[in-house]
Amino acid sequence: MSRPLKAASASVIHLIAAAAVYAHLMTGGWLTARYSLDDPNIANLILAIFEPIAILSVIAYWIWQTPFLYRLLNIFCLAQLLIGIGFAIFILVFMLSWHPRMI
C-alpha cells in the first residue's frame, strides 16, 4: 500500500472516529458538563481534548506532508482504533450483563 493511500485511509478513520465521538459527547451532554479530576467521567474530557488534536494532525499532514506528521497521523490512527474498540467492548459488556429488574 502506498504512502498517500495509507495517509488517506488514516485520515478517513480519523474523521469518522472524531465525528462518532463528538456525536456521543454531544448527545450525552458531556461537552457542557463541568469536570473535576476525581470525576469518573474524566474519560469524556480526555476524548473531548484528544479528538481536536487528532483532527489537527490530519489537517497539518495534508498541508505540510512531513515524515513526522505521517508518523503522528499513524500513531493517532492507532489511538482512534483503540478508542473505538474500547467503546465497542464497553457496550458489549453492558449488553451482555444488563438484566432488567421487575419491581
PyMOL CGO cylinders between C-alpha atoms (Angstrom):
from pymol import cmd
from pymol.cgo import CYLINDER

trace = [
    CYLINDER, 0.00, 0.00, 0.00, 1.46, 3.36, -0.96, 0.3, 1, 1, 1, 1, 1, 1,
    CYLINDER, 1.46, 3.36, -0.96, 2.08, 6.18, 1.50, 0.3, 1, 1, 1, 1, 1, 1,
    CYLINDER, 2.08, 6.18, 1.50, -0.61, 8.55, 0.14, 0.3, 1, 1, 1, 1, 1, 1,
    CYLINDER, -0.61, 8.55, 0.14, -3.18, 5.75, 0.23, 0.3, 1, 1, 1, 1, 1, 1,
    CYLINDER, -3.18, 5.75, 0.23, -2.26, 4.87, 3.83, 0.3, 1, 1, 1, 1, 1, 1,
    CYLINDER, -2.26, 4.87, 3.83, -2.45, 8.54, 4.81, 0.3, 1, 1, 1, 1, 1, 1,
    CYLINDER, -2.45, 8.54, 4.81, -5.83, 8.92, 3.10, 0.3, 1, 1, 1, 1, 1, 1,
    CYLINDER, -5.83, 8.92, 3.10, -7.24, 5.84, 4.84, 0.3, 1, 1, 1, 1, 1, 1,
    CYLINDER, -7.24, 5.84, 4.84, -5.89, 7.03, 8.22, 0.3, 1, 1, 1, 1, 1, 1,
    CYLINDER, -5.89, 7.03, 8.22, -7.46, 10.44, 7.58, 0.3, 1, 1, 1, 1, 1, 1,
    CYLINDER, -7.46, 10.44, 7.58, -10.83, 8.85, 6.85, 0.3, 1, 1, 1, 1, 1, 1,
    CYLINDER, -10.83, 8.85, 6.85, -10.58, 6.79, 10.06, 0.3, 1, 1, 1, 1, 1, 1,
    CYLINDER, -10.58, 6.79, 10.06, -9.81, 9.99, 11.99, 0.3, 1, 1, 1, 1, 1, 1,
    CYLINDER, -9.81, 9.99, 11.99, -12.75, 11.88, 10.55, 0.3, 1, 1, 1, 1, 1, 1,
    CYLINDER, -12.75, 11.88, 10.55, -15.23, 9.05, 11.12, 0.3, 1, 1, 1, 1, 1, 1,
    CYLINDER, -15.23, 9.05, 11.12, -14.00, 8.37, 14.66, 0.3, 1, 1, 1, 1, 1, 1,
    CYLINDER, -14.00, 8.37, 14.66, -13.96, 12.05, 15.62, 0.3, 1, 1, 1, 1, 1, 1,
    CYLINDER, -13.96, 12.05, 15.62, -17.48, 12.55, 14.30, 0.3, 1, 1, 1, 1, 1, 1,
    CYLINDER, -17.48, 12.55, 14.30, -18.72, 9.48, 16.19, 0.3, 1, 1, 1, 1, 1, 1,
    CYLINDER, -18.72, 9.48, 16.19, -17.04, 10.51, 19.46, 0.3, 1, 1, 1, 1, 1, 1,
    CYLINDER, -17.04, 10.51, 19.46, -18.29, 14.09, 19.26, 0.3, 1, 1, 1, 1, 1, 1,
    CYLINDER, -18.29, 14.09, 19.26, -21.80, 12.86, 18.45, 0.3, 1, 1, 1, 1, 1, 1,
    CYLINDER, -21.80, 12.86, 18.45, -21.59, 10.69, 21.58, 0.3, 1, 1, 1, 1, 1, 1,
    CYLINDER, -21.59, 10.69, 21.58, -20.30, 13.60, 23.66, 0.3, 1, 1, 1, 1, 1, 1,
    CYLINDER, -20.30, 13.60, 23.66, -22.98, 15.98, 22.40, 0.3, 1, 1, 1, 1, 1, 1,
    CYLINDER, -22.98, 15.98, 22.40, -25.91, 13.59, 22.88, 0.3, 1, 1, 1, 1, 1, 1,
    CYLINDER, -25.91, 13.59, 22.88, -24.69, 12.69, 26.37, 0.3, 1, 1, 1, 1, 1, 1,
    CYLINDER, -24.69, 12.69, 26.37, -24.33, 16.33, 27.36, 0.3, 1, 1, 1, 1, 1, 1,
    CYLINDER, -24.33, 16.33, 27.36, -20.63, 15.84, 28.13, 0.3, 1, 1, 1, 1, 1, 1,
    CYLINDER, -20.63, 15.84, 28.13, -19.47, 18.93, 26.24, 0.3, 1, 1, 1, 1, 1, 1,
    CYLINDER, -19.47, 18.93, 26.24, -21.41, 21.21, 28.59, 0.3, 1, 1, 1, 1, 1, 1,
    CYLINDER, -21.41, 21.21, 28.59, -20.52, 19.40, 31.82, 0.3, 1, 1, 1, 1, 1, 1,
    CYLINDER, -20.52, 19.40, 31.82, -18.02, 20.70, 34.36, 0.3, 1, 1, 1, 1, 1, 1,
    CYLINDER, -18.02, 20.70, 34.36, -15.30, 18.20, 35.15, 0.3, 1, 1, 1, 1, 1, 1,
    CYLINDER, -15.30, 18.20, 35.15, -13.08, 17.66, 38.16, 0.3, 1, 1, 1, 1, 1, 1,
    CYLINDER, -13.08, 17.66, 38.16, -10.08, 15.35, 38.31, 0.3, 1, 1, 1, 1, 1, 1,
    CYLINDER, -10.08, 15.35, 38.31, -11.81, 12.90, 40.67, 0.3, 1, 1, 1, 1, 1, 1,
    CYLINDER, -11.81, 12.90, 40.67, -14.84, 12.61, 38.39, 0.3, 1, 1, 1, 1, 1, 1,
    CYLINDER, -14.84, 12.61, 38.39, -15.35, 9.13, 36.87, 0.3, 1, 1, 1, 1, 1, 1,
    CYLINDER, -15.35, 9.13, 36.87, -16.46, 10.84, 33.64, 0.3, 1, 1, 1, 1, 1, 1,
    CYLINDER, -16.46, 10.84, 33.64, -12.99, 12.34, 33.15, 0.3, 1, 1, 1, 1, 1, 1,
    CYLINDER, -12.99, 12.34, 33.15, -12.54, 9.92, 30.22, 0.3, 1, 1, 1, 1, 1, 1,
    CYLINDER, -12.54, 9.92, 30.22, -15.06, 12.03, 28.29, 0.3, 1, 1, 1, 1, 1, 1,
    CYLINDER, -15.06, 12.03, 28.29, -12.95, 15.13, 28.92, 0.3, 1, 1, 1, 1, 1, 1,
    CYLINDER, -12.95, 15.13, 28.92, -9.89, 13.30, 27.65, 0.3, 1, 1, 1, 1, 1, 1,
    CYLINDER, -9.89, 13.30, 27.65, -11.81, 12.36, 24.49, 0.3, 1, 1, 1, 1, 1, 1,
    CYLINDER, -11.81, 12.36, 24.49, -13.01, 15.95, 24.05, 0.3, 1, 1, 1, 1, 1, 1,
    CYLINDER, -13.01, 15.95, 24.05, -9.39, 17.12, 24.18, 0.3, 1, 1, 1, 1, 1, 1,
    CYLINDER, -9.39, 17.12, 24.18, -7.89, 14.30, 22.07, 0.3, 1, 1, 1, 1, 1, 1,
    CYLINDER, -7.89, 14.30, 22.07, -10.27, 14.44, 19.11, 0.3, 1, 1, 1, 1, 1, 1,
    CYLINDER, -10.27, 14.44, 19.11, -9.49, 18.03, 18.01, 0.3, 1, 1, 1, 1, 1, 1,
    CYLINDER, -9.49, 18.03, 18.01, -5.76, 17.30, 18.31, 0.3, 1, 1, 1, 1, 1, 1,
    CYLINDER, -5.76, 17.30, 18.31, -6.21, 14.24, 16.09, 0.3, 1, 1, 1, 1, 1, 1,
    CYLINDER, -6.21, 14.24, 16.09, -8.14, 16.27, 13.50, 0.3, 1, 1, 1, 1, 1, 1,
    CYLINDER, -8.14, 16.27, 13.50, -5.48, 19.00, 13.59, 0.3, 1, 1, 1, 1, 1, 1,
    CYLINDER, -5.48, 19.00, 13.59, -2.86, 16.34, 12.88, 0.3, 1, 1, 1, 1, 1, 1,
    CYLINDER, -2.86, 16.34, 12.88, -4.82, 15.30, 9.78, 0.3, 1, 1, 1, 1, 1, 1,
    CYLINDER, -4.82, 15.30, 9.78, -5.03, 18.90, 8.56, 0.3, 1, 1, 1, 1, 1, 1,
    CYLINDER, -5.03, 18.90, 8.56, -1.35, 19.54, 9.31, 0.3, 1, 1, 1, 1, 1, 1,
    CYLINDER, -1.35, 19.54, 9.31, -0.29, 16.39, 7.47, 0.3, 1, 1, 1, 1, 1, 1,
    CYLINDER, -0.29, 16.39, 7.47, -2.21, 17.29, 4.33, 0.3, 1, 1, 1, 1, 1, 1,
    CYLINDER, -2.21, 17.29, 4.33, -0.74, 20.81, 4.37, 0.3, 1, 1, 1, 1, 1, 1,
    CYLINDER, -0.74, 20.81, 4.37, 2.94, 20.00, 5.01, 0.3, 1, 1, 1, 1, 1, 1,
    CYLINDER, 2.94, 20.00, 5.01, 3.27, 16.22, 4.45, 0.3, 1, 1, 1, 1, 1, 1,
    CYLINDER, 3.27, 16.22, 4.45, 6.41, 15.72, 6.53, 0.3, 1, 1, 1, 1, 1, 1,
    CYLINDER, 6.41, 15.72, 6.53, 7.58, 12.30, 7.74, 0.3, 1, 1, 1, 1, 1, 1,
    CYLINDER, 7.58, 12.30, 7.74, 7.00, 13.37, 11.37, 0.3, 1, 1, 1, 1, 1, 1,
    CYLINDER, 7.00, 13.37, 11.37, 3.37, 14.28, 10.65, 0.3, 1, 1, 1, 1, 1, 1,
    CYLINDER, 3.37, 14.28, 10.65, 2.91, 11.00, 8.77, 0.3, 1, 1, 1, 1, 1, 1,
    CYLINDER, 2.91, 11.00, 8.77, 4.09, 9.04, 11.84, 0.3, 1, 1, 1, 1, 1, 1,
    CYLINDER, 4.09, 9.04, 11.84, 1.92, 11.20, 14.10, 0.3, 1, 1, 1, 1, 1, 1,
    CYLINDER, 1.92, 11.20, 14.10, -1.07, 10.56, 11.84, 0.3, 1, 1, 1, 1, 1, 1,
    CYLINDER, -1.07, 10.56, 11.84, -0.50, 6.80, 12.07, 0.3, 1, 1, 1, 1, 1, 1,
    CYLINDER, -0.50, 6.80, 12.07, 0.00, 6.85, 15.85, 0.3, 1, 1, 1, 1, 1, 1,
    CYLINDER, 0.00, 6.85, 15.85, -3.21, 8.85, 16.32, 0.3, 1, 1, 1, 1, 1, 1,
    CYLINDER, -3.21, 8.85, 16.32, -4.98, 6.46, 13.95, 0.3, 1, 1, 1, 1, 1, 1,
    CYLINDER, -4.98, 6.46, 13.95, -3.97, 3.56, 16.18, 0.3, 1, 1, 1, 1, 1, 1,
    CYLINDER, -3.97, 3.56, 16.18, -5.23, 5.51, 19.20, 0.3, 1, 1, 1, 1, 1, 1,
    CYLINDER, -5.23, 5.51, 19.20, -8.55, 6.16, 17.43, 0.3, 1, 1, 1, 1, 1, 1,
    CYLINDER, -8.55, 6.16, 17.43, -8.92, 2.45, 16.68, 0.3, 1, 1, 1, 1, 1, 1,
    CYLINDER, -8.92, 2.45, 16.68, -8.18, 1.57, 20.32, 0.3, 1, 1, 1, 1, 1, 1,
    CYLINDER, -8.18, 1.57, 20.32, -10.77, 4.12, 21.48, 0.3, 1, 1, 1, 1, 1, 1,
    CYLINDER, -10.77, 4.12, 21.48, -13.32, 2.58, 19.12, 0.3, 1, 1, 1, 1, 1, 1,
    CYLINDER, -13.32, 2.58, 19.12, -12.51, -0.93, 20.33, 0.3, 1, 1, 1, 1, 1, 1,
    CYLINDER, -12.51, -0.93, 20.33, -12.86, 0.29, 23.92, 0.3, 1, 1, 1, 1, 1, 1,
    CYLINDER, -12.86, 0.29, 23.92, -16.30, 1.73, 23.20, 0.3, 1, 1, 1, 1, 1, 1,
    CYLINDER, -16.30, 1.73, 23.20, -17.36, -1.49, 21.48, 0.3, 1, 1, 1, 1, 1, 1,
    CYLINDER, -17.36, -1.49, 21.48, -16.16, -3.66, 24.38, 0.3, 1, 1, 1, 1, 1, 1,
    CYLINDER, -16.16, -3.66, 24.38, -17.90, -1.41, 26.91, 0.3, 1, 1, 1, 1, 1, 1,
    CYLINDER, -17.90, -1.41, 26.91, -21.19, -1.55, 25.01, 0.3, 1, 1, 1, 1, 1, 1,
    CYLINDER, -21.19, -1.55, 25.01, -20.90, -5.32, 24.51, 0.3, 1, 1, 1, 1, 1, 1,
    CYLINDER, -20.90, -5.32, 24.51, -20.18, -5.99, 28.20, 0.3, 1, 1, 1, 1, 1, 1,
    CYLINDER, -20.18, -5.99, 28.20, -23.08, -3.74, 29.17, 0.3, 1, 1, 1, 1, 1, 1,
    CYLINDER, -23.08, -3.74, 29.17, -25.44, -5.51, 26.79, 0.3, 1, 1, 1, 1, 1, 1,
    CYLINDER, -25.44, -5.51, 26.79, -24.38, -8.96, 27.98, 0.3, 1, 1, 1, 1, 1, 1,
    CYLINDER, -24.38, -8.96, 27.98, -24.53, -8.14, 31.68, 0.3, 1, 1, 1, 1, 1, 1,
    CYLINDER, -24.53, -8.14, 31.68, -27.65, -5.97, 31.90, 0.3, 1, 1, 1, 1, 1, 1,
    CYLINDER, -27.65, -5.97, 31.90, -30.73, -7.58, 33.37, 0.3, 1, 1, 1, 1, 1, 1,
    CYLINDER, -30.73, -7.58, 33.37, -33.93, -5.58, 33.79, 0.3, 1, 1, 1, 1, 1, 1,
    CYLINDER, -33.93, -5.58, 33.79, -35.40, -5.60, 37.25, 0.3, 1, 1, 1, 1, 1, 1,
    CYLINDER, -35.40, -5.60, 37.25, -39.03, -6.28, 37.84, 0.3, 1, 1, 1, 1, 1, 1,
    CYLINDER, -39.03, -6.28, 37.84, -40.35, -4.34, 40.82, 0.3, 1, 1, 1, 1, 1, 1,
]
cmd.load_cgo(trace, "trace")
